[in-house]
Amino acid sequence: MVSGDTEAVAPATPSVARTVTEVFAPAVWAAMMPLVVAVHATAPRWAAGLGWGLLALLFSAAVPYGIIWWGVRRGRLTDHHIGVREQRRGPLIGGLLSVLAGLAALVLLGAPRPLVAMVVVMFAVLLVVTAVNQIWKLSAHAAVSAGATAVLVVLFGPALLPAFGLVALIGWSRVRLGDHSTGQVLAGAVAGVLVAVPTYLLLV
């Protein structure tokens, strides 16, 4: 009975890890964070915050993910998580340029300061991930999720500290799927927090 239970549970584990990896991918955080920060910054003018957030989302998530999707469709990338480190440079640079363009648009149009700060954070984290990935496969999942969670703690207070458990779960999924080592995940998480918090606090 015990061995039968083990056999029933074990095959599901990669499926759980894959689900976590997909649901909490960097593109999801890049889409969610501008909306959360913009709505929070403009409350109770929810419609205005939503508009600003959607504009930022276009440049921080939609365009970068579109670049990756096109690369996969053309056969230039193996998958949408860009598992091969050598393939990451082009999409990451494309994402950086898109975020930079979005940042310029937000500043020129007078977007709320916290939203501008959040987009700068996203640019800074992506820049670090891009730089490190030239020589080592740092986990973008860990860096983005940890950096975003740290900003949420700054925004909403220590009550959100348990959310770092989600970052740990995401890191586990990357290691469980064999996409990263534990060291690459831990380094990504530390880099995300160390870049995100000072950058956001400096600009907000």
N, C-alpha and C positions, 0 to 999 in steps of 0.2 A: 504493500500500500504506500509506504514512504517513497520508494523508488518511483512508483507510478505518479505520485504527486509532483515529485521533482521533475519528471519528464514533461509533465503538463505545464509547469510554470516556466521552465528554462527557455523554451522556444519563444515565449512571449516577450522576454526581456529585450531583445534587439528591436522588437516592434515598439515597445514603450520608449526606448531610447531614440528611435527614429522620429516618433511623434513629438517628443520634447524638442529635438533638434529643429524640426520643421516649424512647430508652433512658435518657438522663441528664437527664430533666426534673426540675424542682424537687421535684415530688411523690415521685419515686424517691429523691432524696437525703433528703427529709424522712422517708421510711419507713426508709431504711437506717441513718442516723446514730444514732437512739435505740437501735436494736438493737445496733450495734457498740459504742457507748459503754457501754451497760448491761451487756452480756456481759463487756466488758473490765473494768469496775469491780467486778463480782461474782465474777470467776474465782477458783476453779474451780467455783463454784456456778452452772453454766450455766443451769439451769432457772429459778432466781430472776432472773438477768439477763434471760433471755428474757421472763419475765412482765412485768418492769418496762418492758422495751423495747417490748413490744406495747401496754402501756397508754399509753405516750408516743406511739407510732405512731398510735394511734386519734385523738388530738387534733391531732397535728402533720401528719398526712398524710391519713388516711381522711376525716375530717370536712371539712377544707378542700377536698380534691379532690371530695368529694361535693357541696359547694356549687357548684363550677365545673361539674361534670357536670350538675347540675340546671339551672343557668343556660343551658348549651348546649341541653339538651333542651327547655327552655321557649322557646328562641329569643331569650333576652336577651343571650347571648354568642355571638360569631361562631364561636369555636372554643375548645378546652380550654387553649390557650396564651394566650388572651385577647389576640390580636394588636392589637386596637383599644384604644389607651391610655385613651380615655374610658370604656371598660367595666370598667376594672380596679379602680376604687375599692371597689365593693361586695364583690366576692369577696375582695380583699385584706383589707378590714376584717373580713369574716367569718372569714378565716383567722387574723387576729390574735386575735380573741375566742376562737376555738377553742384556739389554742396557750396563751393566757392561762388558760383554764379547765383545760387539761391540766396546766399548771405548778402551779396551785393544788392540784389533786388529788395530784400527785406530792409536793409539799411536805407536805401534810397526812398523807399515808400513809407518809412517811419514806423516800422513794426515795433511792438512792445519790446523793451530792453531784455526781459528774461528770455523771450523767444530768440532774440539775436544771440544772447549768451549761449543758449542751448545749441543753436546751429554751429556756433564756434566750437563748442565742446565736441560735437559730432565730427567736425572737420579735424580737430586736433587728435581725437582718438583714431580716426581713420588714417591720418597722416602717420601716426606712430605704428599702427598695424602695417601700413604699406612699407614703411622704412624697414621694420624688423623682418618682414616677410621676404625681403630681398636675400636674406641670409639664413633665416630660421622660420619655421612654420608656426608663428604665434597664433593662438586661437582668437579669431575675430569674434566668434560667438561669446567667449568669456569676456573679452575686452569691452565689447559693446554692452552686453547685459550688465556687467559690473559697474561700468561708468554710468549707464542710465539709472540703475538702482541707486547709486550714490547720489545722483542729482535729485531723485525722488525723495530720498531721506532729507536732503537739504531743504526741499520744498515743503514737505509735509511733517517733518520732525522724526524723532527717534522711534515713534510707533511703527515706522516702516522698516526698521532694521531687520526684522525677521524675513523680509523679502530677499535678503541675501541667501536664504535657503534655496530660493529659486535659481539663483546664480550657480549654487553648488550642484543643483539638479541638472542644469544645462551643461555644466562642466563634466559631470558624470556621463551624460549622454554622448558627448564628443569622444571621451575616452572609451566608452563601452562600444561605440561603433568603429573604433580603430582609426578615427580621423585625426586624433591628437594624442600626445602623451600627457600624463598628469602634469609634468613640468610645463608643457606648452599652455595648458589650461590655466594653471596657477599664475604663470607669468602674464598671461593675457588679462586675467582678473585684476591682478595688482596694477598693471599698467593702466587699465581702464579707470580705476579709482584714482590713481595718482595724477592722471591727466585731467579727468573730468571735474573733480571737486575744486582744485585751485583755479582752474580756468573759469568755471561757472561763477565762483565767488568773486573773482577779480572783475568780472564784466557785468554782473547783475546790478 
